[in-house]
Amino acid sequence: MSTPPRRPAHRPSRRAVIVRTALELIAESQADAVTIADIAAAADMTPAAIYYHYASREAILIEGFQEVSKTYRAAIDAGVGRVQAGESVGVIAGEILTWAKSSPGARAYVLSGSGLSSAVEGVLRHDRIYAVEQFREAVKVARSSLKPAEYAVLAVALLSLIEAAVASMLTLDRARKGLSESRFRQEVESLAESIIHPPAA
């Protein structure tokens, strides 16, 4: 009786390496200038190996931004969950700042995604809609006496603050350089809280 032929040793897919490398490159370079050849060189692969896994650069970016989107939404959910458990609205900003600092691909998502392609824009747009919907629920918990339109306006204001703060942190702009990381986070969380509970005049 003959033995079955041996299968080749399992080699894990390089897809994750390709996506991570592409996101790193577009975060650090002019996004439109990053090519398949650039990704291949940075990932220590050949362009043919990239095309084995992905049909195009666009396919790599869509998968990458979708993966980052999942982690971003998880940070939103964590922050909103903490508000629903009784904490202040500022913790949402804290959760998202933590995500932006520690999540692979967050820098590309925040700084390079806008205008990259219509498909990537679609991911960002859906995430903004999701964020506003979730933030609105948090505002309802924090200030239960408002009108529905007021919940929505405060949710949009909260998102605008958080997006600006994350971009400031990632680019180390003048606002961020003027404060330590912990002080910057405290100030952003305090501003988020003041949007929902403005100080008395």
C-alpha positions as a Python dict, from the first residue, in 0.01 Angstrom:
ca = {
    (1, 'M'): (0, 0, 0),
    (2, 'S'): (143, 333, -104),
    (3, 'T'): (163, 625, 134),
    (4, 'P'): (-21, 945, 40),
    (5, 'P'): (200, 1220, -101),
    (6, 'R'): (328, 1465, 157),
    (7, 'R'): (172, 1805, 153),
    (8, 'P'): (402, 2103, 151),
    (9, 'A'): (454, 2266, 488),
    (10, 'H'): (189, 2527, 562),
    (11, 'R'): (310, 2878, 494),
    (12, 'P'): (101, 3154, 645),
    (13, 'S'): (-44, 3406, 403),
    (14, 'R'): (155, 3720, 346),
    (15, 'R'): (-165, 3922, 313),
    (16, 'A'): (-132, 4077, 658),
    (17, 'V'): (228, 4179, 585),
    (18, 'I'): (127, 4335, 255),
    (19, 'V'): (-160, 4533, 408),
    (20, 'R'): (45, 4652, 705),
    (21, 'T'): (332, 4759, 478),
    (22, 'A'): (100, 4946, 243),
    (23, 'L'): (-61, 5136, 528),
    (24, 'E'): (277, 5225, 676),
    (25, 'L'): (397, 5356, 340),
    (26, 'I'): (94, 5573, 269),
    (27, 'A'): (108, 5712, 623),
    (28, 'E'): (467, 5827, 571),
    (29, 'S'): (464, 5921, 202),
    (30, 'Q'): (250, 6098, -54),
    (31, 'A'): (-27, 5837, -68),
    (32, 'D'): (-87, 5864, -444),
    (33, 'A'): (282, 5800, -513),
    (34, 'V'): (294, 5461, -335),
    (35, 'T'): (300, 5183, -594),
    (36, 'I'): (283, 4804, -590),
    (37, 'A'): (658, 4804, -653),
    (38, 'D'): (710, 5022, -344),
    (39, 'I'): (497, 4791, -132),
    (40, 'A'): (679, 4485, -264),
    (41, 'A'): (1022, 4633, -192),
    (42, 'A'): (925, 4739, 161),
    (43, 'A'): (769, 4399, 234),
    (44, 'D'): (1075, 4216, 92),
    (45, 'M'): (860, 4056, -178),
    (46, 'T'): (832, 4073, -553),
    (47, 'P'): (552, 4257, -733),
    (48, 'A'): (439, 3919, -868),
    (49, 'A'): (401, 3791, -512),
    (50, 'I'): (188, 4095, -426),
    (51, 'Y'): (-33, 4032, -730),
    (52, 'Y'): (-68, 3669, -625),
    (53, 'H'): (-255, 3791, -319),
    (54, 'Y'): (-421, 4108, -450),
    (55, 'A'): (-548, 4214, -789),
    (56, 'S'): (-453, 4578, -738),
    (57, 'R'): (-320, 4844, -504),
    (58, 'E'): (-679, 4952, -449),
    (59, 'A'): (-772, 4605, -322),
    (60, 'I'): (-488, 4620, -69),
    (61, 'L'): (-597, 4961, 57),
    (62, 'I'): (-964, 4869, 84),
    (63, 'E'): (-881, 4562, 292),
    (64, 'G'): (-642, 4762, 507),
    (65, 'F'): (-886, 5043, 577),
    (66, 'Q'): (-1166, 4797, 649),
    (67, 'E'): (-947, 4623, 906),
    (68, 'V'): (-854, 4953, 1071),
    (69, 'S'): (-1221, 5051, 1066),
    (70, 'K'): (-1304, 4749, 1283),
    (71, 'T'): (-1054, 4856, 1549),
    (72, 'Y'): (-1175, 5216, 1534),
    (73, 'R'): (-1536, 5109, 1585),
    (74, 'A'): (-1426, 4888, 1873),
    (75, 'A'): (-1269, 5195, 2040),
    (76, 'I'): (-1590, 5391, 1986),
    (77, 'D'): (-1794, 5108, 2135),
    (78, 'A'): (-1561, 5082, 2434),
    (79, 'G'): (-1591, 5453, 2508),
    (80, 'V'): (-1968, 5464, 2465),
    (81, 'G'): (-2000, 5153, 2682),
    (82, 'R'): (-1809, 5327, 2959),
    (83, 'V'): (-2042, 5627, 2939),
    (84, 'Q'): (-2342, 5397, 2956),
    (85, 'A'): (-2185, 5243, 3266),
    (86, 'G'): (-2174, 5584, 3436),
    (87, 'E'): (-1846, 5748, 3334),
    (88, 'S'): (-1815, 6094, 3180),
    (89, 'V'): (-1830, 6154, 2806),
    (90, 'G'): (-1461, 6244, 2803),
    (91, 'V'): (-1369, 5876, 2822),
    (92, 'I'): (-1481, 5835, 2460),
    (93, 'A'): (-1206, 6075, 2352),
    (94, 'G'): (-958, 5887, 2571),
    (95, 'E'): (-1045, 5552, 2416),
    (96, 'I'): (-1006, 5688, 2063),
    (97, 'L'): (-676, 5861, 2142),
    (98, 'T'): (-548, 5531, 2279),
    (99, 'W'): (-664, 5356, 1963),
    (100, 'A'): (-491, 5611, 1739),
    (101, 'K'): (-162, 5574, 1923),
    (102, 'S'): (-154, 5196, 1944),
    (103, 'S'): (-352, 5053, 1652),
    (104, 'P'): (-156, 4950, 1340),
    (105, 'G'): (-284, 5146, 1045),
    (106, 'A'): (-449, 5421, 1250),
    (107, 'R'): (-201, 5682, 1124),
    (108, 'A'): (-282, 5602, 761),
    (109, 'Y'): (-653, 5594, 839),
    (110, 'V'): (-653, 5936, 1006),
    (111, 'L'): (-395, 6126, 802),
    (112, 'S'): (-402, 5970, 454),
    (113, 'G'): (-745, 5816, 399),
    (114, 'S'): (-934, 6125, 290),
    (115, 'G'): (-924, 6158, -89),
    (116, 'L'): (-732, 5833, -138),
    (117, 'S'): (-1009, 5663, -339),
    (118, 'S'): (-1387, 5651, -353),
    (119, 'A'): (-1391, 5309, -185),
    (120, 'V'): (-1169, 5424, 102),
    (121, 'E'): (-1378, 5742, 131),
    (122, 'G'): (-1679, 5513, 165),
    (123, 'V'): (-1521, 5335, 462),
    (124, 'L'): (-1445, 5668, 630),
    (125, 'R'): (-1793, 5804, 561),
    (126, 'H'): (-1964, 5499, 708),
    (127, 'D'): (-1740, 5518, 1015),
    (128, 'R'): (-1829, 5884, 1070),
    (129, 'I'): (-2199, 5799, 1047),
    (130, 'Y'): (-2145, 5513, 1290),
    (131, 'A'): (-1952, 5738, 1530),
    (132, 'V'): (-2224, 6004, 1531),
    (133, 'E'): (-2493, 5743, 1594),
    (134, 'Q'): (-2300, 5595, 1886),
    (135, 'F'): (-2203, 5934, 2028),
    (136, 'R'): (-2567, 6040, 2014),
    (137, 'E'): (-2654, 5743, 2236),
    (138, 'A'): (-2382, 5849, 2481),
    (139, 'V'): (-2513, 6207, 2486),
    (140, 'K'): (-2862, 6075, 2564),
    (141, 'V'): (-2721, 5902, 2870),
    (142, 'A'): (-2521, 6207, 2980),
    (143, 'R'): (-2801, 6462, 2921),
    (144, 'S'): (-3137, 6294, 2904),
    (145, 'S'): (-3347, 6610, 2884),
    (146, 'L'): (-3241, 6734, 2540),
    (147, 'K'): (-3432, 6730, 2212),
    (148, 'P'): (-3338, 6470, 1946),
    (149, 'A'): (-3182, 6735, 1720),
    (150, 'E'): (-2966, 6856, 2010),
    (151, 'Y'): (-2833, 6506, 2068),
    (152, 'A'): (-2728, 6489, 1705),
    (153, 'V'): (-2559, 6832, 1708),
    (154, 'L'): (-2362, 6749, 2022),
    (155, 'A'): (-2260, 6414, 1874),
    (156, 'V'): (-2126, 6586, 1562),
    (157, 'A'): (-1941, 6841, 1777),
    (158, 'L'): (-1788, 6560, 1981),
    (159, 'L'): (-1673, 6380, 1667),
    (160, 'S'): (-1519, 6699, 1527),
    (161, 'L'): (-1322, 6756, 1847),
    (162, 'I'): (-1199, 6397, 1859),
    (163, 'E'): (-1094, 6391, 1493),
    (164, 'A'): (-901, 6717, 1535),
    (165, 'A'): (-737, 6592, 1856),
    (166, 'V'): (-630, 6263, 1700),
    (167, 'A'): (-479, 6441, 1399),
    (168, 'S'): (-299, 6682, 1632),
    (169, 'M'): (-157, 6396, 1835),
    (170, 'L'): (-39, 6198, 1532),
    (171, 'T'): (125, 6494, 1358),
    (172, 'L'): (271, 6640, 1677),
    (173, 'D'): (147, 6983, 1572),
    (174, 'R'): (192, 7299, 1777),
    (175, 'A'): (-103, 7223, 2006),
    (176, 'R'): (29, 6877, 2091),
    (177, 'K'): (394, 6983, 2126),
    (178, 'G'): (296, 7243, 2382),
    (179, 'L'): (165, 6978, 2621),
    (180, 'S'): (284, 6647, 2757),
    (181, 'E'): (97, 6346, 2624),
    (182, 'S'): (-94, 6295, 2948),
    (183, 'R'): (-184, 6665, 2975),
    (184, 'F'): (-296, 6672, 2613),
    (185, 'R'): (-523, 6374, 2678),
    (186, 'Q'): (-664, 6537, 2991),
    (187, 'E'): (-738, 6859, 2804),
    (188, 'V'): (-911, 6677, 2519),
    (189, 'E'): (-1122, 6470, 2760),
    (190, 'S'): (-1212, 6788, 2949),
    (191, 'L'): (-1312, 6965, 2626),
    (192, 'A'): (-1525, 6665, 2526),
    (193, 'E'): (-1703, 6683, 2860),
    (194, 'S'): (-1756, 7060, 2827),
    (195, 'I'): (-1924, 7009, 2488),
    (196, 'I'): (-2187, 6797, 2656),
    (197, 'H'): (-2200, 6991, 2985),
    (198, 'P'): (-2104, 7353, 2904),
    (199, 'P'): (-1983, 7547, 3207),
    (200, 'A'): (-2234, 7792, 3347),
    (201, 'A'): (-2192, 8148, 3222),
}
